[in-house]
């Protein structure tokens, strides 16, 4: 298929599945007319949905996959028996160079396992991380990891910092993004050994970023730094807490505005401001977790999102593919690795030993 970019999509993933995918594609082609899409899934299900949207003609190619990965499937089972699934096919298209980026709303664990198996990690990267764009007072902050790794050692946290700053430079257009390690306090003696060790390493390397030391939970919403680095357990809890808090604020606000006739009148008068607030708190506008550290671009959409949310994930995927993030991560990872290598004990050709 001709075009400047091809996106590979797991058409059967997510709670709502193909209907949401096709509706999202109708939105996406308006913003990205030169992008083509490979939609993997059951052709008997996808073909009628595509036929109802004639403006997708010539933009979407269906790749038949008779099976799907269910939300309850275990990653180990999917790796053994999932090669006929839409998720496997979507990743395989990128692995074989038929597409540049993958988007799926399916099982996160299965998607990570399949992507690692088919795409492999970037050399030197131990574990990929999931990055999310977080709305803040200053704009947006990159937070990672938000769910791929429950535990992370110091070297992995350093890798996350490298991936995060490369992502911020590529996607947010920041020349030297500020990076902070999420901790229980800003003091150097705070936190566990792995966090303190990661901070020590990051202070010693020359990367295209400004390392700001430790940041706390309230610094995320403040936008104190451009990139917040943490382990996947902490990051996922923070993400879900923030999403829940946003929903609670909207619920309280809606309840309060419906209490009296006067409050309802006030709501009408302030409807424009409330629309802006609702948009800023809407997780669909920043939908899409990015798997960083793989030899390929993978974007994970929220499984319960609608067409607007999935279209946002497609926007992120297209931006990622065009920004060429992976070479930036490779180059910056090499900068980190060099100081960590022990001095060579090989003769230098003059009989002396290099020091």
C-alpha positions in Angstrom: 0.0 0.0 0.0 1.4 3.4 -1.0 1.7 6.2 1.6 4.2 7.9 3.9 3.4 5.6 6.8 1.6 2.4 7.6 0.0 1.6 11.0 -0.7 -2.0 12.0 -3.8 -2.4 14.2 -5.1 -5.2 16.4 -8.7 -4.9 15.2 -10.1 -7.4 17.7 -8.6 -6.0 20.9 -10.3 -4.1 23.7 -13.7 -4.3 25.3 -15.7 -3.0 22.4 -13.5 -4.4 19.6 -13.8 -3.8 15.9 -16.6 -1.2 16.1 -14.5 1.2 18.0 -11.5 0.6 15.8 -13.4 1.4 12.6 -15.0 4.5 14.1 -11.6 5.7 15.3 -10.1 5.2 11.8 -12.8 7.4 10.3 -11.5 10.2 12.7 -7.8 9.4 12.1 -7.9 9.6 8.3 -9.2 13.2 8.5 -6.0 14.2 10.4 -3.6 11.8 8.6 -4.8 11.5 5.0 -1.5 10.0 3.8 -1.4 7.2 6.4 -2.6 3.7 5.6 -3.8 1.1 8.0 -3.5 -2.7 8.3 -6.3 -4.0 10.4 -5.8 -7.5 11.7 -8.8 -9.6 12.7 -11.7 -11.8 11.7 -12.5 -10.8 8.1 -16.1 -11.8 8.4 -16.5 -9.3 11.3 -14.3 -6.5 9.9 -15.4 -6.5 6.3 -19.1 -5.4 6.9 -17.9 -2.7 9.3 -15.5 -1.4 6.7 -18.2 -1.4 4.0 -20.3 1.0 6.1 -17.5 3.6 6.0 -16.8 4.3 2.3 -14.4 7.1 3.2 -12.0 4.4 4.4 -11.8 2.9 0.9 -8.2 2.7 -0.2 -6.9 3.6 3.3 -7.6 0.4 5.2 -6.5 -3.2 4.4 -7.9 -6.1 6.3 -5.5 -8.9 7.3 -7.4 -12.0 8.3 -6.7 -13.4 11.7 -9.3 -16.0 12.9 -8.5 -15.8 16.6 -8.3 -13.0 19.2 -6.4 -12.6 22.5 -8.9 -12.3 25.4 -8.4 -10.0 28.3 -8.2 -12.9 30.7 -5.6 -14.9 28.7 -2.2 -15.4 30.3 0.8 -14.1 28.4 2.5 -17.5 28.6 -0.5 -19.2 27.0 -0.7 -16.6 24.3 2.9 -17.0 23.4 2.5 -20.7 22.9 -0.9 -20.7 21.1 -1.5 -17.2 19.9 0.1 -17.1 16.4 -3.3 -17.0 14.7 -4.5 -14.0 16.7 -5.1 -10.5 15.5 -2.6 -9.2 18.1 0.2 -11.5 16.8 -0.5 -10.5 13.2 -0.4 -6.8 14.1 3.1 -7.2 15.7 4.3 -9.5 12.9 3.6 -6.8 10.3 6.0 -4.4 12.0 8.6 -7.2 12.6 8.5 -7.9 8.9 8.7 -4.3 7.9 5.2 -4.1 6.4 4.2 -1.3 8.9 6.1 1.1 11.2 4.0 1.0 14.3 1.4 -1.2 16.2 -1.7 -0.1 18.1 -3.7 -2.5 20.3 -6.4 -2.1 23.0 -6.0 -5.7 24.0 -4.5 -7.6 26.9 -1.5 -5.5 28.1 0.5 -8.5 29.4 0.0 -10.5 26.3 0.9 -7.5 24.1 4.1 -6.9 26.0 5.1 -10.6 25.9 4.4 -10.9 22.2 6.1 -7.7 21.3 9.2 -8.7 23.3 9.3 -12.1 21.6 8.8 -10.8 18.0 10.6 -7.4 18.1 13.2 -8.0 20.9 14.5 -5.3 23.1 17.0 -2.6 22.0 20.6 -3.8 22.7 21.5 -3.0 26.3 17.9 -2.5 27.4 16.9 -5.1 30.0 13.2 -4.5 30.2 10.9 -2.2 28.2 8.8 0.4 30.0 5.3 1.8 29.4 5.3 5.6 29.1 2.3 7.8 29.4 1.8 11.5 28.8 0.4 13.2 31.9 -1.5 16.5 31.8 0.1 19.1 34.2 -0.1 22.8 35.0 2.7 23.4 32.6 1.4 21.2 29.7 2.4 17.5 29.6 4.9 15.4 31.5 6.2 11.9 30.4 5.8 9.3 33.2 7.4 5.9 33.0 7.1 3.1 33.9 3.4 2.9 34.4 2.9 -0.8 34.5 5.4 -3.0 32.6 7.7 -3.8 35.6 6.6 -4.3 39.1 10.2 -4.1 40.4 13.0 -2.2 38.9 16.7 -2.0 39.9 18.9 1.0 39.5 20.2 0.1 36.0 16.6 -0.3 34.8 15.6 3.0 36.2 18.5 4.6 34.4 17.3 2.9 31.2 13.8 4.4 31.8 15.3 7.8 32.2 17.2 7.5 28.9 14.0 6.3 27.1 12.0 9.0 28.7 14.2 11.9 27.8 14.6 10.6 24.2 10.8 10.4 24.0 10.4 13.9 25.4 12.9 15.3 22.9 11.2 13.5 20.0 7.6 14.0 20.8 7.5 17.1 23.0 10.2 18.9 21.1 12.3 19.6 24.1 16.0 20.2 23.5 17.1 19.2 27.1 14.2 17.8 29.0 14.3 17.9 32.8 14.2 14.4 34.4 13.3 13.5 38.0 13.2 10.2 39.9 9.9 9.7 41.8 10.7 9.3 45.5 9.2 9.8 49.0 11.2 13.0 49.5 13.6 15.4 47.7 16.5 14.8 50.1 19.4 12.7 48.8 19.2 10.2 51.7 15.5 9.5 51.1 14.2 6.4 49.2 15.4 2.9 48.7 18.9 1.8 47.6 18.0 1.3 44.0 16.5 4.8 43.6 19.5 6.4 45.3 21.9 4.4 43.1 20.0 5.4 39.9 20.3 9.0 40.9 24.1 8.6 41.4 24.5 7.2 37.9 22.3 9.8 36.3 24.3 12.6 37.9 27.5 11.2 36.4 26.5 10.8 32.7 26.4 13.4 30.0 23.0 13.1 28.4 20.9 15.7 26.5 18.8 16.3 29.6 18.8 18.2 33.0 18.7 15.7 35.9 16.7 17.3 38.7 17.2 14.7 41.3 14.2 13.4 43.3 10.6 14.6 42.8 7.5 13.7 44.9 4.0 12.6 43.8 2.5 16.1 43.8 5.3 17.3 41.5 3.7 15.2 38.6 0.6 17.4 38.4 2.7 20.5 39.0 4.8 19.7 36.0 8.0 20.2 38.0 10.0 18.1 35.5 9.4 17.0 31.9 10.1 13.3 32.7 9.2 11.4 35.8 10.9 8.0 36.3 9.6 5.3 38.6 9.0 1.5 38.7 5.9 0.1 37.1 4.1 -0.7 40.4 4.3 2.8 41.7 3.7 4.4 38.3 0.6 2.3 37.7 -0.9 3.0 41.1 -0.2 6.8 40.5 -1.8 6.6 37.1 -5.0 4.8 38.2 -5.2 7.1 41.3 -5.0 10.2 39.0 -7.7 8.9 36.7 -10.0 8.1 39.6 -9.5 11.5 41.1 -10.3 13.2 37.8 -13.6 11.2 37.6 -14.4 12.0 41.2 -13.9 15.8 40.6 -16.2 15.7 37.6 -18.8 13.7 39.6 -18.7 16.1 42.6 -18.9 19.1 40.2 -21.9 17.6 38.3 -23.7 16.8 41.5 -23.2 20.2 43.0 -24.4 22.0 39.9 -27.6 20.0 39.8 -28.6 20.7 43.4 -30.7 23.9 43.0 -32.2 26.0 40.3 -29.7 28.7 40.9 -26.8 26.3 40.5 -28.2 24.9 37.3 -28.5 28.4 35.9 -24.9 29.0 36.9 -23.9 25.8 35.1 -25.5 27.1 31.9 -23.7 30.4 32.2 -20.3 28.7 32.8 -20.9 25.9 30.3 -17.9 27.0 28.1 -15.5 26.8 31.1 -16.9 23.4 32.1 -16.3 22.1 28.6 -12.7 23.1 28.8 -12.3 21.5 32.2 -14.0 18.3 31.1 -11.7 18.1 28.1 -8.5 18.6 30.2 -9.6 15.9 32.7 -10.7 13.5 30.0 -8.3 10.5 29.9 -9.3 9.8 26.3 -7.5 12.9 25.0 -4.1 11.4 26.2 -5.0 7.8 25.6 -2.1 5.5 24.7 0.7 4.0 26.7 3.9 3.7 24.7 6.1 0.6 25.0 9.7 2.0 25.0 12.8 -0.1 24.7 11.7 -2.4 21.8 13.0 -2.6 18.2 9.6 -1.3 17.1 7.0 1.2 18.1 4.0 -0.3 20.1 1.2 1.8 21.5 -1.3 0.3 24.0 -4.7 1.9 24.0 -6.9 1.6 27.1 -9.1 -1.4 26.7 -12.3 0.3 27.6 -11.9 3.5 25.5 -14.3 4.7 22.8 -13.6 5.9 19.2 -12.3 9.2 20.4 -9.8 7.6 22.8 -8.6 5.0 20.2 -8.1 7.8 17.7 -5.9 9.6 20.2 -3.8 6.4 20.5 -3.5 6.4 16.7 -2.3 10.0 16.8 0.3 9.1 19.3 1.4 6.1 17.3 1.8 8.1 14.1 3.7 10.9 16.0 6.0 8.2 17.5 6.7 6.6 14.1 7.6 9.9 12.5 9.7 11.2 15.3 12.2 8.3 15.0 12.5 7.8 18.7 14.4 4.4 18.6 17.7 5.7 17.2 17.7 8.4 19.9 17.3 5.8 22.6 20.1 3.7 21.1 22.5 6.6 20.9 21.8 7.8 24.5 22.0 4.3 25.9 25.5 4.1 24.6 26.4 7.3 26.4 25.2 5.7 29.7 26.9 2.4 29.1 30.4 3.8 28.4 31.1 5.1 32.0 29.8 1.9 33.5 32.2 -0.3 31.6 35.3 -1.4 33.6 38.7 -0.2 32.4 40.3 -2.5 29.8 43.1 -4.7 31.0 44.3 -5.5 27.5 47.8 -4.3 26.4 47.6 -1.1 24.4 50.3 -2.3 22.0 53.2 -0.7 23.8 53.5 -3.2 26.5 51.5 -1.0 29.0 48.1 -1.8 30.3 45.4 0.7 29.7 44.2 2.5 32.8 
